[in-house]
Amino acid sequence: MGTLTAEERAALKERTAELKTATRRTSQAEKATQAERDVLAKIAEMQPSDRLLAERVHAVVTAEAPVLEPKLWYGMPSYALDGKVVCFFQSAEKFKARYATLGFSDLARLDDGPMWAAAFALTEVTPEVEKRIAELVARAVN
């Protein structure tokens, strides 16, 4: 394995800062409220194409699975159950990728035989894509 890229090092630094900030907050309600504000602020900082995708993903995930709590994870919007990330959005621009990604952790219940997708490329969020995201998120938490 090689060394980390500049983008990966920056993501690790963001994650460290996220953990420090989370430990300083006092009440659970304060943590949840500020965590969602942090996610929305991070989305607002994104390039227009990524921002549009992230806004739609955020809207679908929070509507479909209100049990998931928005939070930052390595500087990206994520959605957690009992503090553990179930799914996340990764912007294309952050890692200089060709497309944004909607990913799911191993906690997501997407199992489908001996092999299944755990990440999905996003280039556009159409009504059909929104429906598929909603289905995946619902399945992930049920």
C-alpha positions in Angstrom: 0.0 0.0 0.0 1.2 3.5 -0.8 1.0 6.7 1.1 -2.2 8.7 1.5 -3.1 11.3 -1.1 -3.4 14.9 -0.1 -7.2 14.5 -0.3 -7.1 11.4 1.9 -4.9 13.2 4.5 -7.3 16.2 4.4 -10.3 13.9 5.0 -8.5 12.3 8.0 -7.8 15.8 9.5 -11.5 16.6 9.0 -12.5 13.4 10.8 -10.2 14.2 13.7 -11.7 17.7 14.0 -15.2 16.2 13.8 -14.5 13.9 16.7 -13.0 16.6 18.9 -16.0 18.9 18.2 -18.5 16.1 19.0 -16.9 15.4 22.4 -17.1 19.1 23.4 -20.9 19.3 22.9 -22.9 18.7 26.0 -26.5 17.4 25.5 -27.6 14.8 23.0 -30.1 17.2 21.5 -27.4 19.9 21.1 -25.2 17.3 19.4 -27.9 16.2 17.0 -29.0 19.8 16.1 -25.4 21.0 15.5 -24.5 17.8 13.6 -27.3 18.5 11.1 -26.2 22.1 10.8 -22.7 20.9 10.2 -23.9 18.6 7.4 -26.0 21.4 5.8 -23.0 23.8 6.0 -20.7 21.2 4.4 -23.2 20.7 1.6 -23.5 24.4 1.1 -19.7 24.6 0.6 -19.7 22.0 -2.2 -19.3 22.8 -5.9 -22.7 23.4 -7.6 -23.0 20.0 -9.2 -22.1 18.1 -6.0 -24.2 20.4 -3.9 -27.3 19.7 -5.9 -26.8 15.9 -5.6 -26.0 16.2 -1.9 -29.1 18.3 -1.2 -31.3 15.8 -2.9 -29.7 12.8 -1.2 -30.0 14.6 2.2 -33.7 15.3 1.5 -34.5 11.7 0.5 -32.5 10.1 3.3 -33.9 12.3 6.1 -37.5 11.8 4.7 -37.2 8.1 4.2 -35.4 7.2 7.4 -35.9 9.9 10.1 -34.3 7.4 12.5 -30.9 8.2 10.9 -29.0 11.1 12.3 -27.1 13.4 9.9 -23.5 13.9 10.9 -20.2 14.6 9.2 -17.9 11.6 8.6 -14.5 12.3 7.1 -15.8 15.7 6.0 -18.7 14.3 4.1 -22.5 14.1 4.9 -23.4 10.8 6.5 -26.4 9.3 8.2 -26.0 7.3 11.4 -28.0 4.9 13.6 -27.0 4.9 17.2 -23.9 6.9 16.3 -22.7 4.4 13.7 -22.7 5.5 10.0 -25.1 3.5 7.8 -24.8 5.6 4.6 -22.9 8.5 3.3 -22.5 10.9 0.4 -19.0 11.5 -1.1 -18.6 14.4 -3.5 -16.8 14.0 -6.7 -14.8 17.2 -6.3 -13.4 16.2 -2.8 -11.5 13.3 -4.2 -11.2 14.5 -7.8 -13.4 11.6 -8.9 -15.5 11.4 -12.1 -18.8 11.1 -10.1 -20.2 11.5 -6.6 -21.0 8.4 -4.6 -23.7 7.2 -2.3 -22.2 4.6 -0.1 -23.4 2.2 2.6 -21.4 0.8 5.5 -21.5 -2.9 6.5 -24.3 -2.0 9.0 -26.6 -1.4 6.1 -28.8 -4.4 5.5 -28.4 -4.5 1.7 -27.3 -8.2 1.7 -28.4 -10.0 -1.5 -26.8 -13.4 -1.9 -23.0 -13.8 -1.9 -22.3 -10.3 -3.5 -24.1 -6.9 -3.6 -23.3 -3.3 -4.2 -22.3 -1.1 -1.3 -21.7 2.1 -3.2 -23.4 3.8 -6.1 -22.2 6.4 -8.6 -24.3 9.5 -8.8 -24.3 11.9 -11.7 -27.9 13.1 -11.5 -30.8 12.7 -9.1 -33.9 12.1 -11.2 -37.2 11.0 -9.7 -36.2 7.4 -10.5 -32.9 7.8 -8.7 -34.7 9.4 -5.7 -37.0 6.4 -5.6 -34.0 4.0 -5.8 -32.2 5.9 -3.0 -35.3 5.8 -0.8 -35.6 2.0 -1.4 -32.0 1.4 -0.5 -32.1 3.6 2.6 -35.3 1.9 3.8 -33.8 -1.5 3.2 -30.5 -0.4 4.9 -32.2 0.4 8.2 -34.9 -2.3 8.3 
